[in-house]
Amino acid sequence: MSVNTDTVKPIRRALVSVYDKTGLEDLARGLHEAGVELVSTGSTAGKIAAAGVPVTKVEELTGFPECLDGRVKTLHPRVHAGILADLRLESHREQLAELGVEPFDLVVVNLYPFRETVASGATPDECVEQIDIGGPSMVRAAAKNHPSVAIVTSPERYGDVLAAVRSGGFDLTARKRLAGEAFRHTAAYDVAVASWFADDYAAADDSGFPGFLGATYERNNVLRYGENPHQGAALYVDGTGGLAEAEQLHGKEMSYNNYTDTDAARRAAYDHDEPCVAIIKHANPCGIAIGADVAEAHRKAHACDPLSAFGGVIAVNRPVTVELAEQVAEIFTEVIVAPAYEDGAVEVLARKKNIRVLRAEGAPANPVEVKPIDGGALLQVTDRLQADGDDPANWTLATGDALSDGELAELSFAWKACRAVKSNAILLAKDGASVGVGMGQVNRVDSAKLAVERAGEERARGSYAASDAFFPFPDGLEILTAAGVKAVVQPGGSVRDELVVEAAAKAGVTMYFTGTRHFFH
Ligand SMILES: NC(=O)c1ncn([C@@H]2O[C@H](COP(=O)(O)O)[C@@H](O)[C@H]2O)c1NC=O
């Protein structure tokens, strides 16, 4: 970054008050060596002094002791006038001189660990005690007064501070950027506090939904474009890891559509406890399968619809083996995402220049989903196969012979895999693999036709069928029975269930009701 020497402001006096003392000693030493006078609070001053660096305690400056267990330390006009004086104004400079207050050129503050304290399961009183008051006041004051003061809120910036001090100070552009970072820091902090009050400590009702929805995201990177080339787009992260912060081990930059498909792929693959591979295009599975290992699961998933799998996004719920990598390297694939890669697997995948290889640990974990709508947002608890009806032990046999354990496992796989398909969804499965998927149709009959057509006569016969929602009429089901499916699982609950059950019985097909629906839009 080029420095504008006209606006560079030398740093002669610094106020340092930090909870996280990482890098503090080196910072203090560096500032002192550059001739900067240091003023500091309680244990920060203690650590600086212990490092052999001269430091003035805030209480010497204010003439008032730190009190109330640290609740009042820096909340004093001698501190805040020193931070807030606009040194461009003669009147402010004169008032400081009259009051005997010396200005600060640099403020270094980081805040009490409120979020971490809540996450540790601390008592409400302990959490409240970790709401920093004096720190944000100083940070906001210094950020507001960036024409005169530089504000630093992260130890990661200490290197920049020392470089700036040695070269004469920060210029206005740098001080503005630091002020922006500082306001983001306090804004995120306040959102965390307000959310804790709204979610937990002082929830307005027992609906389970907070009265206030606050979220803070940092821009991670600007993407080439959005869903289409005429739409600008960028990726933001919330600091919880997941796909948004996945490590890219190889390949071209991720696109907007790569992210949405990879998200859908991980959602699908992690629904299964067994080694699973999901191949996704336009957020729908063109193949999903479980296997003894991930290579077998991939072969089965790919066989579902090899034509559509071209240019797909693959999610794996186990480490990628070299065997799987060899298979994937043979097929044009946009993205592969997995929790880990065995030695040599990335090298095999990297033979293809364009495939994006991502490592994202753990299953998708967002407990709630927020969907923007015009003028607002919808929030819902994330669907994670958590309903009673997702366990075959709770299914009701609506008609036909009860399935054996092995057959029930097949039907259960179809039920889980069907959840990954956009509604209206019908999925046919055999041997732990999808063989025909009917997705995104505006009536269930067409979804059934699509699933049967994609499976082909041979694969449809004897397959296990799942429907994400009930059959409103027998017609959709009849497409499946005519194709010779062995069993069907569906939520049930239609006013015409009786007719649907009758049609299944007539065809000699076993049908289970789950009592649970899995719309996915
Ligand atoms: N109350 C105050 O006047 C006050 N002034 C600064 N602090 C915080 O005290 C911490 C540093 O304290 P110490 O130097 O004692 O470790 C910093 O995180 C700072 O944000 C304060 N603490 C909380 O509000």
The ligand as an SDF file (V2000), in Angstrom:
LIG
                    3D

 24 25  0  0  0  0  0  0  0  0999 V2000
  -14.2450   -0.9960   32.7360 N   0  0  0  0  0  0  0  0  0  0  0  0
  -13.2220   -0.4010   32.2070 C   0  0  0  0  0  0  0  0  0  0  0  0
  -12.9950    0.7440   32.4580 O   0  0  0  0  0  0  0  0  0  0  0  0
  -12.3320   -1.1350   31.3040 C   0  0  0  0  0  0  0  0  0  0  0  0
  -11.3350   -0.5540   30.6400 N   0  0  0  0  0  0  0  0  0  0  0  0
  -10.7120   -1.5310   29.9010 C   0  0  0  0  0  0  0  0  0  0  0  0
  -11.3160   -2.7010   30.0980 N   0  0  0  0  0  0  0  0  0  0  0  0
  -10.9340   -3.9900   29.5230 C   0  0  0  0  0  0  0  0  0  0  0  0
   -9.9850   -4.5610   30.3680 O   0  0  0  0  0  0  0  0  0  0  0  0
   -9.1400   -5.4420   29.6410 C   0  0  0  0  0  0  0  0  0  0  0  0
   -7.7190   -5.2340   30.0570 C   0  0  0  0  0  0  0  0  0  0  0  0
   -7.6130   -5.2810   31.4510 O   0  0  0  0  0  0  0  0  0  0  0  0
   -6.2610   -5.7310   32.1240 P   0  0  0  0  0  0  0  0  0  0  0  0
   -5.2320   -4.8430   31.5520 O   0  0  0  0  0  0  0  0  0  0  0  0
   -6.4810   -5.5700   33.5740 O   0  0  0  0  0  0  0  0  0  0  0  0
   -6.0640   -7.1830   31.7570 O   0  0  0  0  0  0  0  0  0  0  0  0
   -9.3610   -5.1510   28.1820 C   0  0  0  0  0  0  0  0  0  0  0  0
   -9.9890   -6.2700   27.6140 O   0  0  0  0  0  0  0  0  0  0  0  0
  -10.2660   -3.9380   28.1830 C   0  0  0  0  0  0  0  0  0  0  0  0
  -11.1890   -4.0070   27.1180 O   0  0  0  0  0  0  0  0  0  0  0  0
  -12.3340   -2.5100   30.9670 C   0  0  0  0  0  0  0  0  0  0  0  0
  -13.1270   -3.4990   31.4250 N   0  0  0  0  0  0  0  0  0  0  0  0
  -14.4200   -3.7090   31.2390 C   0  0  0  0  0  0  0  0  0  0  0  0
  -15.3340   -3.0920   31.0160 O   0  0  0  0  0  0  0  0  0  0  0  0
  1  2  1  0
  2  3  2  0
  2  4  1  0
  4  5  1  0
  4 21  2  0
  5  6  2  0
  6  7  1  0
  7  8  1  0
  7 21  1  0
  8  9  1  0
  8 19  1  0
  9 10  1  0
 10 11  1  0
 10 17  1  0
 11 12  1  0
 12 13  1  0
 13 14  2  0
 13 15  1  0
 13 16  1  0
 17 18  1  0
 17 19  1  0
 19 20  1  0
 21 22  1  0
 22 23  1  0
 23 24  2  0
M  END
$$$$
